[in-house]
Amino acid sequence: MAWVARYDRLTSSGNHQAFFIALDRWKNAVVAGNSSGFGGNSDSDYDVVKYTPNGTRVWAVRYASPSNAVDTV
């Protein structure tokens, strides 16, 4: 079964790019990349999102460096 998920990180603006996709042993997809435009700033931060085999988002985590610098893959 094919599915499409759009990651917007609770903002309508910004740029979101996936760079790495991996499957765990239960066939959940883990997607890692960069996202910008969150919280009123435009710097890029790391994002990792996990989806079930049917495309349901399990969790999403974001990392912004302590200096709030641009974090890119």
ChimeraX commands (.cxc) that place a marker at each C-alpha (Angstrom):
marker #1 position 0.00,0.00,0.00 radius 0.5
marker #1 position 1.34,3.44,-0.91 radius 0.5
marker #1 position 0.76,6.55,1.17 radius 0.5
marker #1 position 1.79,10.21,1.27 radius 0.5
marker #1 position 2.37,12.25,4.42 radius 0.5
marker #1 position 2.99,15.97,4.50 radius 0.5
marker #1 position 5.02,17.34,7.38 radius 0.5
marker #1 position 4.23,20.96,8.22 radius 0.5
marker #1 position 5.56,21.24,11.80 radius 0.5
marker #1 position 2.54,23.36,12.81 radius 0.5
marker #1 position 3.44,26.20,10.48 radius 0.5
marker #1 position 2.26,27.13,7.04 radius 0.5
marker #1 position 5.54,28.77,6.10 radius 0.5
marker #1 position 9.04,27.45,5.93 radius 0.5
marker #1 position 10.98,24.89,4.03 radius 0.5
marker #1 position 10.90,21.20,4.95 radius 0.5
marker #1 position 13.31,18.76,3.30 radius 0.5
marker #1 position 13.76,15.04,3.91 radius 0.5
marker #1 position 17.30,13.76,3.42 radius 0.5
marker #1 position 17.26,10.27,4.95 radius 0.5
marker #1 position 14.60,7.58,5.11 radius 0.5
marker #1 position 15.02,4.23,6.87 radius 0.5
marker #1 position 12.74,1.36,7.82 radius 0.5
marker #1 position 12.93,-0.30,11.22 radius 0.5
marker #1 position 12.32,-4.01,11.68 radius 0.5
marker #1 position 8.55,-3.41,11.98 radius 0.5
marker #1 position 8.55,-1.50,8.64 radius 0.5
marker #1 position 7.96,1.87,10.30 radius 0.5
marker #1 position 9.50,4.69,8.26 radius 0.5
marker #1 position 11.87,7.08,10.03 radius 0.5
marker #1 position 12.46,10.27,8.06 radius 0.5
marker #1 position 15.19,12.80,8.93 radius 0.5
marker #1 position 15.85,16.19,7.46 radius 0.5
marker #1 position 15.67,19.94,7.97 radius 0.5
marker #1 position 12.81,22.28,8.67 radius 0.5
marker #1 position 12.70,26.06,8.90 radius 0.5
marker #1 position 10.20,28.77,9.67 radius 0.5
marker #1 position 9.07,27.50,13.09 radius 0.5
marker #1 position 8.51,29.91,15.95 radius 0.5
marker #1 position 8.94,33.05,13.92 radius 0.5
marker #1 position 12.53,32.44,12.84 radius 0.5
marker #1 position 13.85,31.25,9.53 radius 0.5
marker #1 position 16.85,29.19,10.63 radius 0.5
marker #1 position 16.97,25.49,9.77 radius 0.5
marker #1 position 16.72,22.87,12.48 radius 0.5
marker #1 position 16.92,19.08,12.42 radius 0.5
marker #1 position 13.65,17.13,12.35 radius 0.5
marker #1 position 13.03,13.40,12.63 radius 0.5
marker #1 position 9.57,11.91,12.06 radius 0.5
marker #1 position 8.41,8.30,12.47 radius 0.5
marker #1 position 5.47,6.86,10.50 radius 0.5
marker #1 position 3.70,3.51,10.77 radius 0.5
marker #1 position 3.52,1.26,7.68 radius 0.5
marker #1 position 0.11,2.78,6.81 radius 0.5
marker #1 position 1.41,6.39,7.02 radius 0.5
marker #1 position 0.20,7.42,10.47 radius 0.5
marker #1 position 2.66,9.73,12.24 radius 0.5
marker #1 position 3.91,8.15,15.49 radius 0.5
marker #1 position 6.11,11.00,16.70 radius 0.5
marker #1 position 8.14,13.97,15.52 radius 0.5
marker #1 position 11.15,15.51,17.23 radius 0.5
marker #1 position 13.05,18.70,16.48 radius 0.5
marker #1 position 16.53,19.82,17.47 radius 0.5
marker #1 position 17.72,23.42,17.46 radius 0.5
marker #1 position 21.31,24.07,18.48 radius 0.5
marker #1 position 21.79,26.03,21.74 radius 0.5
marker #1 position 23.01,29.10,19.84 radius 0.5
marker #1 position 19.92,28.88,17.57 radius 0.5
marker #1 position 22.25,28.68,14.58 radius 0.5
marker #1 position 21.40,27.08,11.26 radius 0.5
marker #1 position 21.42,23.29,11.65 radius 0.5
marker #1 position 21.59,21.46,8.33 radius 0.5
marker #1 position 22.27,17.96,7.08 radius 0.5
marker link #1:1,2 radius 0.2
marker link #1:2,3 radius 0.2
marker link #1:3,4 radius 0.2
marker link #1:4,5 radius 0.2
marker link #1:5,6 radius 0.2
marker link #1:6,7 radius 0.2
marker link #1:7,8 radius 0.2
marker link #1:8,9 radius 0.2
marker link #1:9,10 radius 0.2
marker link #1:10,11 radius 0.2
marker link #1:11,12 radius 0.2
marker link #1:12,13 radius 0.2
marker link #1:13,14 radius 0.2
marker link #1:14,15 radius 0.2
marker link #1:15,16 radius 0.2
marker link #1:16,17 radius 0.2
marker link #1:17,18 radius 0.2
marker link #1:18,19 radius 0.2
marker link #1:19,20 radius 0.2
marker link #1:20,21 radius 0.2
marker link #1:21,22 radius 0.2
marker link #1:22,23 radius 0.2
marker link #1:23,24 radius 0.2
marker link #1:24,25 radius 0.2
marker link #1:25,26 radius 0.2
marker link #1:26,27 radius 0.2
marker link #1:27,28 radius 0.2
marker link #1:28,29 radius 0.2
marker link #1:29,30 radius 0.2
marker link #1:30,31 radius 0.2
marker link #1:31,32 radius 0.2
marker link #1:32,33 radius 0.2
marker link #1:33,34 radius 0.2
marker link #1:34,35 radius 0.2
marker link #1:35,36 radius 0.2
marker link #1:36,37 radius 0.2
marker link #1:37,38 radius 0.2
marker link #1:38,39 radius 0.2
marker link #1:39,40 radius 0.2
marker link #1:40,41 radius 0.2
marker link #1:41,42 radius 0.2
marker link #1:42,43 radius 0.2
marker link #1:43,44 radius 0.2
marker link #1:44,45 radius 0.2
marker link #1:45,46 radius 0.2
marker link #1:46,47 radius 0.2
marker link #1:47,48 radius 0.2
marker link #1:48,49 radius 0.2
marker link #1:49,50 radius 0.2
marker link #1:50,51 radius 0.2
marker link #1:51,52 radius 0.2
marker link #1:52,53 radius 0.2
marker link #1:53,54 radius 0.2
marker link #1:54,55 radius 0.2
marker link #1:55,56 radius 0.2
marker link #1:56,57 radius 0.2
marker link #1:57,58 radius 0.2
marker link #1:58,59 radius 0.2
marker link #1:59,60 radius 0.2
marker link #1:60,61 radius 0.2
marker link #1:61,62 radius 0.2
marker link #1:62,63 radius 0.2
marker link #1:63,64 radius 0.2
marker link #1:64,65 radius 0.2
marker link #1:65,66 radius 0.2
marker link #1:66,67 radius 0.2
marker link #1:67,68 radius 0.2
marker link #1:68,69 radius 0.2
marker link #1:69,70 radius 0.2
marker link #1:70,71 radius 0.2
marker link #1:71,72 radius 0.2
marker link #1:72,73 radius 0.2
view
